[in-house]
């Protein structure tokens, strides 16, 4: 049922936009009976974008679920706690200073984003950790928000003297404008999702243990520091790979795990697969809304997601206070 909903949302995304096609035209074009213009729009423009959104939705949702478990904090999300901003700084530096010197720019983006994001995550983790008390949930949120603001300021400083085209790119990235909507970026993002997501699901029982209290997890024989570092690398890798192509999209990693947990319960063996379905649905619907509101332009999907996710974040914050 969940996969069917993803497919329906994907067809919705393929049919909306500046040049409306309709479901019949989309299906006919898929089977080789469409117009030449429809084939170009579908296979060269819209299909890679939809695949990017599906892959990014999966990556961000799983990353958010893992971070919420590691921190025992329902408010954790790669965008909220600064990991997306950390990846953004590395991507900005790469784009401004090394883009013209790289032949495989699209494949270098996730790697650079991962390195800068993991450095950011380790810094946030170290500032939030207390020796006798471990990670403090609200301290983590505050430290992450502080890092996100500081890193966003660094990005603004980097582009303050850049060319107009470079400024437009960074501004679009910050807004979550899905700038890498082309086939090379699909192939660049695909391996990260195909490798890291199955690894996460295969070790979902370890996430169940990490979600317990620290004394209970140690009593069950878990190596907490090793497992935390392992899953932190997985979460940061997924988030960095996604935002390196889609831009700074937040709140998917916050909303998708919560919705999945409310539907199937807290066991990771059940709610992680549901999270994998809900993440792409949220992103595809937000993108369809952003591309159908205005006739001659589109609202970045990151802004649409933020409009939906910010009130949800405040609702969760009020529940925890």
C-alpha positions in Angstrom: 0.0 0.0 0.0 2.8 2.4 0.9 4.7 1.7 -2.3 1.5 2.3 -4.3 1.1 5.7 -2.6 4.7 6.6 -3.5 4.0 5.6 -7.2 0.8 7.7 -7.2 2.6 10.7 -5.8 5.4 10.2 -8.4 2.8 10.3 -11.2 1.3 13.4 -9.7 4.8 15.0 -9.7 5.3 13.9 -13.3 2.1 15.5 -14.5 2.3 18.9 -12.8 4.5 21.8 -13.8 4.8 24.7 -16.3 3.9 22.3 -19.1 1.0 20.2 -17.8 0.9 16.7 -19.2 -1.9 14.8 -17.4 -1.8 11.2 -16.3 -2.8 9.8 -19.7 0.0 11.7 -21.5 2.5 10.5 -18.9 1.5 6.8 -19.2 1.4 7.0 -23.0 4.8 8.6 -23.1 6.2 6.0 -20.8 5.2 3.3 -23.3 6.5 5.2 -26.3 3.3 6.7 -27.6 3.8 10.3 -26.6 4.9 13.3 -28.5 8.5 14.2 -28.9 8.1 17.2 -26.7 6.4 15.1 -24.0 9.3 12.6 -24.1 11.8 15.3 -23.6 9.9 16.9 -20.7 9.3 13.5 -19.1 12.6 11.7 -19.4 15.0 14.6 -19.4 13.4 17.0 -17.0 10.8 15.5 -14.7 11.7 11.9 -14.2 15.2 12.5 -12.9 13.8 15.2 -10.6 11.2 12.8 -9.2 13.8 10.0 -8.7 16.0 12.5 -6.8 13.0 13.5 -4.6 12.3 9.8 -3.8 15.9 9.0 -3.0 16.3 12.2 -0.9 13.0 11.5 0.9 14.2 8.0 1.9 17.6 9.3 2.9 16.4 12.2 5.0 13.6 10.2 6.7 16.0 7.4 7.7 18.6 9.8 8.9 16.0 11.6 11.1 14.8 8.3 12.5 18.4 7.2 13.4 19.2 10.6 15.0 16.1 10.6 17.1 17.0 7.2 18.4 20.6 8.0 19.1 19.8 11.2 21.0 16.5 9.9 22.5 15.1 13.2 21.3 11.9 13.4 19.2 13.0 16.8 17.9 16.2 15.7 16.3 16.4 16.2 12.5 19.4 16.7 10.2 18.2 20.2 9.3 17.3 21.4 12.8 20.5 20.3 14.6 22.8 21.8 12.0 24.0 18.7 10.0 22.5 20.1 6.7 24.2 23.5 7.3 27.5 21.7 7.9 27.1 19.9 4.6 26.1 23.2 3.0 29.4 24.9 4.0 31.5 22.2 2.3 29.3 22.2 -0.8 29.5 26.0 -1.0 33.3 25.9 -0.7 33.5 23.2 -3.4 31.1 25.1 -5.7 32.8 28.5 -5.4 36.5 27.4 -5.5 36.8 24.0 -7.2 33.8 23.5 -9.5 35.7 24.3 -12.7 38.6 22.0 -11.8 36.5 18.8 -11.2 35.4 16.6 -14.1 33.0 14.6 -11.9 31.5 17.4 -9.9 28.1 15.7 -9.2 29.9 12.6 -7.7 32.2 14.8 -5.5 29.4 16.7 -4.0 28.1 13.9 -1.6 31.6 13.1 -0.5 32.5 16.7 0.3 29.1 17.2 2.0 29.6 14.0 4.1 33.1 15.1 5.3 31.9 18.6 6.3 28.7 17.2 7.8 30.5 14.6 10.0 32.8 17.2 11.3 29.8 19.3 12.2 28.0 16.4 13.8 31.1 15.5 15.9 31.4 19.0 17.1 27.7 19.2 18.0 27.9 15.8 19.8 30.9 16.9 21.8 29.3 20.2 22.9 26.1 18.4 23.9 27.7 15.5 25.8 28.1 15.5 29.5 30.3 12.8 31.1 27.9 11.8 33.9 24.6 12.5 32.1 25.3 11.6 28.4 23.5 13.5 25.7 21.0 16.1 26.9 18.0 16.4 24.4 17.3 20.1 24.7 21.0 20.9 25.0 21.5 19.1 21.7 18.8 21.1 20.0 20.1 24.4 21.3 23.7 23.5 20.3 22.5 22.3 16.9 20.4 25.4 16.2 23.4 27.6 17.2 25.7 25.7 14.9 23.2 25.9 12.1 23.0 29.7 12.5 26.7 30.1 12.7 27.3 28.0 9.6 24.6 29.8 7.6 26.4 33.0 8.5 29.7 31.5 7.2 27.9 30.6 3.9 26.7 34.2 3.6 30.2 35.5 4.1 31.5 33.1 1.5 29.1 34.3 -1.2 29.2 38.0 -0.3 31.9 38.6 -2.9 30.9 35.9 -5.3 29.6 36.2 -8.9 25.8 36.7 -9.4 25.4 33.2 -10.8 27.2 31.7 -7.8 25.0 33.7 -5.4 21.9 32.5 -7.2 23.0 28.9 -6.8 23.7 29.2 -3.0 20.4 31.0 -2.4 18.6 28.3 -4.3 20.5 25.6 -2.2 19.5 27.3 1.0 15.9 27.4 -0.1 15.9 23.7 -1.0 15.4 24.3 -4.7 16.4 20.7 -5.9 19.1 22.2 -8.2 20.6 18.8 -9.1 17.6 17.5 -11.0 19.5 15.6 -13.8 20.6 12.0 -14.4 24.2 12.3 -13.2 22.9 13.4 -9.8 20.5 10.5 -9.7 23.5 8.1 -10.2 25.5 10.1 -7.6 22.8 9.8 -4.9 21.6 6.2 -5.7 24.6 4.3 -4.2 24.4 6.1 -0.9 20.8 5.1 -0.5 21.1 1.6 -1.8 24.1 0.8 0.5 23.4 2.8 3.7 19.6 2.3 4.0 19.7 -1.6 3.9 22.6 -1.5 6.4 20.4 0.5 8.7 17.5 -1.8 8.4 19.6 -4.9 8.9 20.9 -3.5 12.2 17.5 -2.2 13.4 17.6 -4.4 16.4 20.7 -2.5 17.6 18.7 0.7 17.2 16.0 -0.8 19.5 18.7 -1.4 22.1 20.1 2.1 21.8 16.7 3.5 22.3 16.6 2.0 25.8 18.1 3.6 28.9 21.9 3.4 29.1 22.1 1.0 32.0 19.7 -1.4 30.3 21.5 -1.2 27.0 24.8 -1.9 28.7 23.2 -4.8 30.5 22.2 -6.3 27.2 25.8 -6.2 26.0 25.7 -3.3 23.7 28.9 -1.4 23.0 27.3 2.0 23.2 30.1 4.3 21.9 30.9 2.0 19.0 27.2 1.6 18.0 26.5 5.3 18.4 29.4 6.2 16.2 28.4 3.6 13.6 24.8 4.9 13.3 25.9 8.5 13.5 28.1 8.0 10.4 25.1 6.3 8.6 22.7 9.1 9.4 25.2 11.9 8.5 26.1 10.1 5.2 22.4 9.8 4.2 21.6 13.4 5.1 24.7 14.9 3.5 24.2 12.9 0.3 20.6 14.0 0.0 21.1 17.7 0.7 24.1 17.9 -1.6 21.7 17.4 -4.5 18.4 18.8 -3.2 19.6 21.7 -1.2 18.9 22.5 2.4 15.6 20.7 3.0 14.6 20.3 6.6 11.8 18.7 8.6 11.4 15.6 6.5 13.6 13.7 9.0 11.4 15.1 11.8 8.0 14.4 10.4 8.4 11.1 8.7 9.6 9.0 11.7 6.9 10.5 13.9 4.1 9.7 11.4 5.5 6.2 10.9 5.9 5.6 14.7 2.3 6.6 15.2 1.1 4.2 12.6 3.1 1.0 13.4 4.7 1.5 16.8 8.2 2.2 18.0 10.0 -1.0 17.0 12.5 -0.2 14.3 11.9 -3.4 12.4 8.4 -2.1 11.6 8.6 1.7 11.6 11.8 2.1 9.6 10.2 0.5 6.5 7.2 2.8 7.0 9.5 5.8 7.4 11.1 4.9 4.1 7.7 5.2 2.5 6.5 8.3 4.2 9.6 10.4 3.5 9.3 10.3 -0.3 5.5 10.9 -0.1 6.0 14.1 2.0 8.7 15.4 -0.4 6.8 14.5 -3.6 3.6 16.1 -2.4 5.5 19.3 -1.2 7.2 19.5 -4.6 3.9 19.1 -6.5 2.4 21.8 -4.4 5.3 24.2 -5.0 5.2 23.6 -8.8 1.4 24.0 -9.2 0.7 27.1 -7.1 2.4 29.5 -9.5 1.9 29.3 -13.2 5.2 30.6 -14.5 7.6 29.7 -11.7 7.8 27.3 -8.8 8.2 27.6 -5.0 11.2 25.7 -3.8 10.2 22.4 -2.2 12.3 23.3 0.9 10.1 26.3 1.6 6.9 24.3 1.2 8.2 21.6 3.6 9.3 24.3 6.1 5.8 25.9 6.0 4.3 22.5 6.9 7.1 21.3 9.2 7.7 24.4 11.3 4.3 24.3 13.0 4.7 20.5 13.5 8.1 21.2 15.2 6.5 23.7 17.5 3.7 21.3 18.3 6.3 18.6 19.3 8.3 21.1 21.3 5.2 22.1 23.3 4.4 18.5 24.0 7.9 18.0 25.5 8.1 21.1 27.6 
